[in-house]
Every structure is written in structure tokens, then in C-alpha cells.
Amino acid sequence: MIPTKEQALELLKKYNSDPFHIKHGLIVSGVMEYFAKELGYGDEADFWSVVGLLHDLDFELYPEQHCIKSQELMREEGLDERLIRATASHGYAITVDIKPEHLMEKVLYATDELTGLIGAVAIMRPSKSVQDLELKSVKKKYKSANFAAGCSREVIERGADMLGWSLEDLISRTILAMRATPAATWTEE
């Protein structure tokens, strides 16, 4: 079974209660949907979106088994093997040996960590928005290893290589994708 976006969100909330994790899932979902349309897979945009929404299904409860436990949980839920494989592939060379092969898997791999880094740059801005965020601001923070240290530059760069895109192109395109994603806004909490 491939869940609808609404069903996928409910499933995400079944295993995740932290608002940060839910928001991250929604952001990656929107970014994936954007790239599906941008890269000629518009007829699969909902599937790409669901992959983005569920990619970190196991992270909150099973961080040490990330991308491993999610496969088990998704099979228990009766989810389609394509969805299970796609979500697990973003843990390639970290926790699993499932190499991203489909363009959608490569986009997920490349943008997952990057959305976190871009979001961290955005919330430091007076606007707290990606709408006025430029490549140079992200690149400046990207070079600082201490900034958003949990966002792996190695994974981001490996993802750009998988896509055959320059790092600058990946960052620029992901900023545009986040601008089109309603969840990618931040307010004072």
C-alpha cells in the first residue's frame, strides 16, 4: 500500500511526537514534491511527497537503528516495498547499504541534511524565512563546521555528486524548493 499524504502524516505522528521531527518531515515532503514536478516526475509527485514525509519514521524512537527499524515498521503497516526502499536509501553509507538508485532516492539523499542546514540559516535571519535567503548566506554558514554541526556536509556533497550537480546548484535548487514549501517557515516559539 502507498498511503495518501494525510495517511502518511498520521503514520509519522504515530512514531514521532517532537514538533521538530514532524516539521522536518513536512519540509522534506514539500521539497520532494517540488523536485518531482521540477525534474519531470509530476505524475509521481504525491509518491515523492510521501517518501519525504516518512523518510525519518524511525528516527525519534530508534535513532541508533535509523533506516533499519523503519523498514520493519513500514512492513508491519503493509506499505509498498518501493516506499520502504526509497526511505531507507537515505541512510546509505551511514546505517544501511541500500544505495540510492532512482532519481527520487538521490534527491532525498542529497536534500535531507541540506534542508536542515538551510533551515538553520533561515531562522538566524531577521525574517526567519527562506523567501529572502540567498546562496551566499548558506555557503558562508556551510563552510563553518560548527554551524548546524549535525548536518553532514559529507552526505550533502555525496548527494550532489550522485545527482551530477554542483554543490552550489544543489543548494540553490533546494532553497527554491523550500520557498515553495509552506512548512518551511519559522516563527518565534
C-alpha positions as CSV (number, residue, x, y, z in Angstrom):
1,M,0.0,0.0,0.0
2,I,1.1,3.6,-0.8
3,P,-0.5,5.9,1.8
4,T,-2.0,9.2,0.9
5,K,-0.2,12.3,2.3
6,E,-2.8,12.5,5.0
7,Q,-2.3,8.8,6.0
8,A,1.4,9.3,5.8
9,L,1.3,12.3,8.2
10,E,-0.8,10.2,10.7
11,L,1.7,7.4,10.4
12,L,4.6,9.8,11.0
13,K,2.8,11.2,14.1
14,K,2.2,7.6,15.4
15,Y,6.0,7.2,15.8
16,N,7.1,10.9,16.3
17,S,5.7,13.4,18.8
18,D,8.5,16.0,18.7
19,P,7.3,19.0,16.7
20,F,10.7,19.4,15.2
21,H,10.6,15.9,13.6
22,I,7.1,16.5,12.3
23,K,8.1,19.8,10.8
24,H,11.2,18.3,9.2
25,G,9.1,15.6,7.7
26,L,6.7,18.2,6.2
27,I,9.6,20.2,4.9
28,V,11.3,17.3,3.2
29,S,7.9,16.2,1.9
30,G,7.4,19.6,0.2
31,V,10.9,19.6,-1.2
32,M,10.4,16.2,-2.6
33,E,7.1,17.1,-4.3
34,Y,8.7,20.3,-5.7
35,F,11.6,18.3,-7.2
36,A,9.3,15.6,-8.6
37,K,7.5,18.3,-10.6
38,E,10.7,20.2,-11.5
39,L,12.5,17.1,-12.7
40,G,9.7,15.7,-14.9
41,Y,8.1,13.3,-12.4
42,G,4.9,15.3,-11.8
43,D,2.7,12.3,-12.1
44,E,4.6,10.8,-9.2
45,A,4.7,14.0,-7.1
46,D,2.4,12.5,-4.4
47,F,4.6,9.4,-4.0
48,W,7.8,11.6,-3.8
49,S,6.0,13.7,-1.2
50,V,5.0,10.6,0.9
51,V,8.6,9.4,0.7
52,G,9.8,12.7,2.1
53,L,7.2,12.7,4.8
54,L,8.1,9.2,6.0
55,H,11.8,9.2,5.5
56,D,12.6,9.6,9.2
57,L,9.7,7.5,10.5
58,D,12.0,5.6,13.0
59,F,14.4,8.4,13.9
60,E,12.7,9.7,17.1
61,L,12.2,6.3,18.7
62,Y,15.1,4.3,17.2
63,P,17.9,6.8,16.4
64,E,20.5,4.0,16.6
65,Q,18.6,1.9,14.2
66,H,17.7,4.7,11.8
67,C,16.7,3.5,8.3
68,I,16.8,-0.1,9.6
69,K,13.9,-0.1,12.1
70,S,11.8,2.0,9.6
71,Q,11.8,-0.9,7.2
72,E,10.3,-3.2,9.8
73,L,7.7,-0.7,10.9
74,M,6.6,0.0,7.3
75,R,6.3,-3.7,6.5
76,E,4.2,-4.1,9.7
77,E,2.0,-1.3,8.3
78,G,1.7,-3.1,4.9
79,L,3.5,-0.3,3.0
80,D,4.7,-0.8,-0.6
81,E,8.3,-2.1,-0.9
82,R,9.2,0.8,-3.3
83,L,8.4,3.3,-0.4
84,I,10.3,1.2,2.1
85,R,13.4,1.0,-0.1
86,A,13.3,4.7,-1.1
87,T,13.1,5.9,2.5
88,A,15.8,3.5,3.7
89,S,18.2,4.6,1.0
90,H,18.8,8.0,2.5
91,G,20.7,6.1,5.2
92,Y,23.2,4.8,2.6
93,A,26.8,4.6,3.9
94,I,25.6,5.7,7.3
95,T,23.3,2.9,8.7
96,V,22.4,0.8,5.6
97,D,23.9,-0.4,2.4
98,I,20.9,0.5,0.2
99,K,22.4,2.8,-2.4
100,P,20.1,5.5,-3.8
101,E,19.5,4.5,-7.5
102,H,16.3,6.2,-8.6
103,L,16.5,9.9,-9.1
104,M,13.9,10.3,-6.4
105,E,16.2,8.4,-3.9
106,K,19.2,10.6,-4.9
107,V,17.2,13.8,-4.3
108,L,16.1,12.6,-0.9
109,Y,19.7,11.6,0.0
110,A,21.0,15.0,-1.2
111,T,18.4,17.3,0.3
112,D,17.5,15.7,3.7
113,E,20.6,17.0,5.6
114,L,20.6,20.2,3.4
115,T,17.1,21.2,4.4
116,G,18.2,21.2,8.0
117,L,21.2,23.4,7.3
118,I,19.2,25.8,5.2
119,G,16.5,25.9,7.9
120,A,19.2,26.7,10.5
121,V,20.5,29.6,8.3
122,A,17.0,30.9,7.8
123,I,16.0,31.0,11.5
124,M,19.0,33.2,12.2
125,R,17.8,35.8,9.7
126,P,15.5,38.7,10.9
127,S,12.8,37.4,8.5
128,K,13.2,33.8,9.7
129,S,12.4,32.9,6.2
130,V,13.9,31.2,3.1
131,Q,12.0,33.6,0.9
132,D,14.8,36.2,1.1
133,L,17.6,33.7,1.7
134,E,20.4,33.7,-0.9
135,L,23.0,31.1,-1.9
136,K,25.9,33.2,-0.5
137,S,24.4,33.2,3.0
138,V,24.1,29.4,3.0
139,K,27.6,28.9,1.6
140,K,29.1,31.1,4.3
141,K,27.5,29.1,7.1
142,Y,28.1,25.8,5.2
143,K,31.9,26.4,5.5
144,S,31.6,26.7,9.3
145,A,31.9,23.2,10.6
146,N,30.4,24.2,14.0
147,F,27.3,25.7,12.4
148,A,24.5,23.1,12.2
149,A,27.1,20.5,13.1
150,G,24.5,17.7,12.9
151,C,24.0,18.3,9.2
152,S,26.6,16.2,7.5
153,R,28.4,18.1,4.8
154,E,29.9,14.8,3.6
155,V,26.4,13.4,2.9
156,I,25.3,16.6,1.2
157,E,28.3,16.6,-1.1
158,R,27.9,12.9,-1.8
159,G,24.3,13.6,-2.7
160,A,25.3,16.4,-5.1
161,D,27.7,14.0,-6.7
162,M,25.1,11.3,-7.1
163,L,22.9,13.8,-8.9
164,G,25.7,15.2,-11.0
165,W,25.0,18.7,-9.7
166,S,27.5,21.1,-8.2
167,L,27.1,21.9,-4.5
168,E,26.1,25.5,-5.4
169,D,23.4,24.2,-7.8
170,L,22.1,21.7,-5.2
171,I,21.9,24.5,-2.5
172,S,20.3,27.0,-4.9
173,R,17.7,24.5,-6.1
174,T,16.9,23.3,-2.6
175,I,16.4,26.9,-1.4
176,L,13.9,27.3,-4.3
177,A,12.2,24.1,-3.3
178,M,11.9,25.3,0.3
179,R,10.5,28.6,-0.8
180,A,7.6,26.6,-2.4
181,T,7.1,24.6,0.8
182,P,4.6,26.1,3.3
183,A,6.1,24.2,6.2
184,A,9.5,25.9,5.6
185,T,8.6,28.9,7.7
186,W,9.7,29.7,11.2
187,T,8.2,31.9,13.9
188,E,9.2,32.8,17.4
189,E,8.3,29.8,19.6
